[in-house]
Amino acid sequence: MSATVFDAIVLGTGGVGSAALAQLARRGVRVLGLDRFPIAHDRGSSHGHTRMIRQAYMEHPDYVPLLRRAYALWDELEALTERRLFWRVGLLEVGPADGFVVPGVIASAQQHGLSVEQLSSDEVRRRFPGLEPGDTSAAVFEPDAGYLLVEDCVRAHLQVACQHGATLETGQTVVNWSVGSQGVTVKTDRQTFHAARLVVAAGAWSAQLLGQLGCSLRVVRKHLHWFACRDPVYRQDRGCPAFLFEIDGVVYYGFPQIDDRGVKIAEHSDRGEPVADPLSLDRSPDDSERQRVRERLDRHLPGVSSTPTDHVVCMYTLSADEHFIVDRHPEFPSLVFAAGLSGHGFKFASTLGEALAEMALDGCATQPLAFLSLKRFRDH
C-alpha cells in the first residue's frame, strides 16, 4: 500500500494535540492527526470533566503571557463552536503567608497587573461559606479564574480541525517515525504516512516517541475524587468558586458542585505511583491518598461528606523541574513537541497548540517560550 502524504502530522490528539491540529488546519495546512484511542478518551491526561484555569500563576510569572493568550484562544474556540467551555467561577487560594501558593500568586499578579483580592480568614468565611481557611492562613481570590470542561475542549478543537479539512485517524498505534531527505515518515500498525513536519503531543507516551532528549520524563499515576454533598453552599450556582489549599507543603484543589456527583477534589504533587507502561495503568483507587483527601475535606470543606461518588485516574508526565518542555527536537528540526506538562498544562492547551503550529510552519512561536526550552537542561 502506498503511503499517504500530508504537510504535517500531529501525534496525539488530546488537549495540546487537538489544539495544534485545529491551528494547523485553520492555516490551510494538509494535516493528519493520529491517536491510538478514540476522541476525548480517558486513557491519558486530558479527561476527568474539569481542569482549573488561572492567570496569577504561582508556578512562575513567565507563564502569565501564555495564559493571557490562552484565555483569548479559549474564548475564540467557544465562539467558533458555540460551546460553553470556560466557566469563570473564580478561584480561592489559601495557604501559609510564607508558603509558595499565596506569595507566588501575589508576585505574578503584581508583576503583570492582574486583579486578585487578598482576604482575611473571616472575609473568606463571609464570602464563601463552607470553605474553611483556618485562622493562620492567608488567602487570595482571583475573580477571572475558573475551570475548563476538558473533554468538551478536546472535542471542540477537533471539530474545528475537521471543519477546516484536517484528517483524523483514531485507533492507529504509531510503530515508529523517521526523518529523511524527503521529510518525515510515520508508520502505524495499519498504514504509513509521509509529511514535511511532525508535531508530537503524546503526553505520557512522549518519552517513548521522542527518544533521547537529554532530559528525563517521569510518569506518575494521579487520582481525581468526587464526594457526595447536600449542602447548597458548595454549588456553583450558589457562588462557590474553585478552590486550592496549600496544606503541609502539598496542594489540594477542587471545584464546586456542578452535577450530581458532588464536589471534586484532588491532590496536586509530584508524588504518585510510578507508571512504567501507560497502557497498563492501574485504575483502582489508592486508599492512602483517598484518606488524605478525606482529612482535608473534614478540615477545610466540612459540609462535604466523606462518601465517594466517583473516582478517575489520570497521569502526570513530569519534567525534572516540573515546568513544560516546548521545543524543536535537537536532532530533527522538522519535529516540534510539547512534553512534561507536569500536571498543570491543560489550561495552556489552546496557546501551546498555536505555538506548536507556528514553530512547525514559521520556525518560531509568537509567544515567549524560551524559558520552556530544552536548553535549560542541556546547559547543566
C-alpha positions in Angstrom: 0.0 0.0 0.0 1.4 3.4 -0.9 2.0 6.0 1.8 -0.4 8.9 2.3 1.2 12.3 2.1 0.4 15.4 4.3 2.1 18.7 5.0 2.1 17.9 8.7 1.3 15.1 11.1 0.3 15.5 14.8 0.9 12.5 17.1 -1.6 12.6 19.9 -5.0 14.4 19.8 -5.6 15.1 23.5 -5.5 18.6 25.0 -2.5 20.1 23.2 -2.6 17.8 20.1 -6.2 18.6 19.3 -5.3 22.4 19.6 -2.3 22.0 17.3 -4.4 20.1 14.8 -7.0 22.9 14.8 -4.4 25.6 14.4 -2.6 23.9 11.5 -5.9 23.2 9.7 -7.1 26.8 10.1 -3.9 27.9 8.4 -4.7 25.8 5.3 -2.2 23.0 6.1 -3.0 19.5 4.9 -2.7 17.9 8.4 -3.2 14.5 9.9 -4.0 13.8 13.5 -3.1 10.3 14.8 -4.2 8.7 18.0 -4.4 5.2 19.3 -7.5 6.0 21.3 -11.0 7.5 20.4 -11.8 11.2 20.5 -11.7 12.7 24.1 -10.7 9.4 25.6 -9.9 8.7 29.3 -6.6 6.8 28.8 -4.2 9.7 29.2 -4.2 13.1 30.9 -6.9 15.1 29.3 -10.1 13.9 30.9 -11.9 14.0 34.2 -14.6 16.6 33.3 -12.9 19.8 34.7 -9.5 21.4 34.8 -8.6 24.6 36.6 -7.6 27.7 34.7 -6.0 30.8 36.4 -3.7 33.7 35.4 -2.0 34.8 38.6 0.4 31.9 38.2 2.2 30.8 41.4 4.5 28.4 39.5 6.3 31.3 37.7 5.4 34.7 36.4 6.8 33.9 33.0 3.7 31.7 32.3 1.3 34.7 32.6 1.7 36.0 29.0 0.9 32.5 27.7 -2.2 32.4 29.9 -3.4 35.8 28.6 -3.2 34.3 25.1 -4.8 31.1 26.3 -7.8 33.0 27.7 -8.3 34.7 24.3 -8.0 31.5 22.4 -10.4 29.6 24.7 -12.9 32.5 24.2 -12.4 32.2 20.4 -12.9 28.5 20.5 -16.2 29.0 22.3 -17.3 31.4 19.6 -16.2 29.1 16.7 -18.0 26.1 18.1 -20.9 27.7 20.0 -20.0 25.6 23.1 -19.6 26.8 26.7 -16.1 25.6 27.6 -14.7 28.1 30.1 -16.6 28.8 33.4 -15.3 31.9 35.2 -16.4 31.0 38.7 -13.4 32.5 40.4 -10.7 30.8 42.4 -9.9 30.9 46.1 -6.3 30.1 47.0 -5.4 29.5 50.6 -2.1 28.7 52.3 0.6 29.9 54.8 1.6 33.5 54.3 5.2 32.3 53.9 4.3 29.3 51.7 4.6 29.1 48.0 1.0 29.4 46.8 -0.2 32.8 48.2 3.2 34.6 47.8 3.5 33.1 44.3 0.1 34.3 43.3 0.7 37.8 44.6 4.1 38.0 42.9 2.6 37.1 39.5 -0.3 39.4 40.0 1.9 42.4 40.9 4.4 41.8 38.1 1.7 41.6 35.4 -1.0 43.9 36.8 -3.6 41.2 37.4 -6.7 41.6 39.6 -6.6 39.5 42.8 -8.1 40.2 46.2 -6.2 39.4 49.4 -8.7 38.2 52.0 -8.6 37.6 55.8 -9.9 34.3 57.2 -13.1 36.0 58.4 -13.6 37.5 54.9 -13.3 34.1 53.3 -15.9 32.7 55.7 -18.3 35.5 55.0 -18.0 35.4 51.2 -17.6 31.7 50.7 -19.5 29.8 53.4 -18.4 26.2 53.5 -14.7 26.9 52.7 -12.8 27.0 56.0 -9.4 28.7 55.6 -8.1 28.2 59.1 -7.1 31.1 61.3 -3.4 31.2 60.5 -3.8 31.1 56.7 -3.5 33.8 54.1 -6.0 33.8 51.1 -6.3 35.4 47.7 -9.2 35.3 45.3 -8.8 35.6 41.6 -12.2 36.5 40.1 -11.4 35.8 36.4 -10.2 32.2 37.1 -12.4 29.1 36.9 -12.4 25.9 35.1 -12.5 24.3 31.6 -14.6 21.4 30.5 -11.8 19.1 29.4 -13.4 16.6 27.1 -15.6 19.3 25.6 -12.5 21.4 24.9 -10.8 18.5 23.1 -14.0 17.8 21.0 -14.3 21.5 20.1 -10.7 21.7 18.8 -11.2 18.5 16.8 -14.5 19.9 15.4 -12.7 23.0 14.2 -9.8 20.9 12.8 -12.1 18.7 10.8 -14.2 21.7 9.6 -11.1 23.1 8.1 -10.1 19.9 6.3 -7.9 18.0 8.8 -7.8 14.2 8.6 -8.3 12.5 11.9 -7.3 8.8 12.3 -8.0 7.1 15.7 -7.4 3.5 16.5 -3.9 3.7 14.9 -0.8 2.9 17.0 2.4 4.6 16.0 5.1 1.9 15.5 7.9 4.3 14.6 8.8 7.5 12.8 11.9 8.5 10.9 13.3 11.6 9.2 14.9 11.6 5.8 15.7 13.9 2.9 12.1 13.8 1.8 10.6 14.7 5.2 9.1 12.6 8.0 7.7 9.1 7.7 5.3 7.8 10.4 4.4 4.1 10.4 1.4 2.8 12.4 0.1 -0.7 12.9 -2.1 -0.1 9.9 -0.6 2.5 7.5 2.4 4.6 6.5 2.2 8.3 6.2 4.6 11.0 4.9 4.8 14.7 5.8 7.2 17.6 5.8 6.7 18.3 9.5 5.9 16.3 12.6 4.3 17.6 15.9 4.4 15.4 18.9 1.9 16.0 21.8 1.8 12.5 23.2 1.5 13.1 27.0 2.6 10.0 28.9 3.9 8.4 25.7 6.2 11.3 25.0 9.4 9.6 26.2 8.7 6.6 24.1 8.1 8.6 20.9 10.7 11.4 21.3 13.7 9.3 22.1 16.8 10.8 23.8 16.3 14.5 24.5 18.9 15.0 27.2 16.3 15.3 30.0 14.1 12.9 31.9 10.4 12.5 31.8 8.7 10.7 34.7 5.1 9.4 34.6 3.1 9.0 37.8 -0.5 7.9 38.5 -2.8 10.6 39.9 -6.4 10.4 41.3 -9.5 12.6 41.0 -12.1 12.1 43.6 -15.8 13.1 43.9 -17.7 13.2 47.2 -21.4 13.4 47.9 -22.6 16.8 49.0 -26.1 18.0 50.0 -25.1 21.4 51.3 -26.1 24.0 48.7 -23.2 26.4 49.7 -20.9 24.2 47.6 -22.9 24.6 44.4 -21.6 26.6 41.5 -24.9 28.4 41.1 -24.8 29.5 44.8 -21.5 31.2 44.3 -19.0 28.6 45.4 -15.7 29.1 43.5 -13.0 26.7 42.5 -10.5 26.3 45.4 -6.9 25.5 46.1 -5.3 24.8 49.5 -1.6 24.5 50.4 -1.5 22.1 53.3 1.7 20.9 54.8 3.6 21.7 51.6 1.1 19.9 49.4 -1.5 21.5 47.1 -5.1 20.2 47.2 -7.5 21.6 44.6 -11.1 21.2 43.7 -14.3 22.5 42.1 -17.8 23.5 43.2 -20.6 21.0 42.7 -21.7 21.1 39.1 -23.5 17.8 38.8 -25.0 15.0 41.0 -21.5 13.6 41.8 -21.0 16.4 44.3 -17.6 18.1 44.9 -14.5 17.1 43.1 -11.1 17.3 44.9 -7.6 16.0 44.1 -4.0 16.2 45.4 -1.6 18.0 43.2 2.0 17.0 43.8 4.8 15.1 42.2 4.2 12.1 44.4 2.3 9.2 43.0 2.8 5.6 41.9 5.4 5.4 39.0 3.9 4.3 35.7 6.2 2.1 33.7 3.7 1.5 30.9 0.8 3.9 30.3 -1.1 1.1 28.6 -1.2 -0.9 31.8 -2.2 1.9 34.1 -3.8 0.7 37.3 -7.2 2.4 37.6 -8.1 1.3 41.1 -8.3 3.9 43.9 -5.4 4.5 46.3 -6.8 4.1 49.8 -4.0 6.1 51.5 -4.5 9.1 49.2 -8.2 8.9 49.5 -7.8 9.1 53.3 -5.5 12.1 53.0 -8.1 13.8 50.8 -10.9 13.0 53.2 -8.9 14.5 56.1 -8.5 17.7 54.1 -12.3 17.7 53.4 -13.1 17.4 57.1 -10.8 20.4 57.9 -11.5 22.8 55.0 -14.8 21.7 53.4 -16.7 20.5 56.5 -20.1 20.4 54.8 -18.9 17.8 52.2 -19.4 14.2 53.1 -16.7 11.5 53.1 -18.9 9.3 50.9 -17.2 8.8 47.5 -19.4 9.0 44.4 -16.8 8.7 41.6 -13.1 8.2 41.0 -10.9 8.7 37.9 -7.2 8.0 37.3 -5.0 10.1 35.0 -1.3 10.6 34.6 1.2 13.4 35.2 4.3 13.4 32.9 6.8 15.3 35.0 9.9 17.1 33.7 12.9 17.3 36.1 11.9 20.8 37.2 8.1 20.4 36.7 8.0 23.1 34.0 6.9 22.3 30.5 9.3 21.4 27.6 8.2 23.1 24.4 10.9 23.0 21.7 12.2 21.6 18.4 13.9 18.1 18.5 17.6 18.6 18.9 18.4 16.2 16.1 15.5 16.7 13.8 14.4 20.3 13.1 11.2 19.2 11.3 9.9 17.8 14.6 8.4 20.1 17.3 6.9 18.9 20.6 5.3 19.8 23.9 6.1 17.4 26.7 6.4 17.2 30.5 3.4 19.3 31.3 3.7 18.1 34.9 0.1 18.2 35.9 -0.6 21.9 35.2 -0.7 22.0 31.5 -4.2 21.7 30.2 -5.2 25.4 30.8 -2.4 26.2 28.3 -3.5 23.7 25.6 -5.0 26.4 23.4 -1.9 28.5 23.3 0.5 25.6 23.2 -1.3 24.2 20.2 -0.9 27.6 18.5 2.7 27.8 19.4 3.5 24.3 18.0 1.7 25.2 14.8 3.8 28.4 14.5 7.0 26.6 15.3 6.3 23.9 12.7 5.4 26.3 9.9 7.3 29.5 10.7 10.2 28.3 12.8 9.3 30.1 16.0 6.4 31.0 18.2 5.0 34.5 18.7 4.6 33.8 22.5 7.7 33.9 24.8 8.6 30.3 25.2 12.4 30.5 25.8 12.0 29.6 29.4 10.4 26.3 28.5 13.1 25.2 26.0 15.3 22.1 26.2 18.3 24.4 26.6 17.8 24.7 30.4 18.6 21.0 30.8 21.3 20.7 28.2 23.3 23.6 29.8 23.8 21.7 33.0 
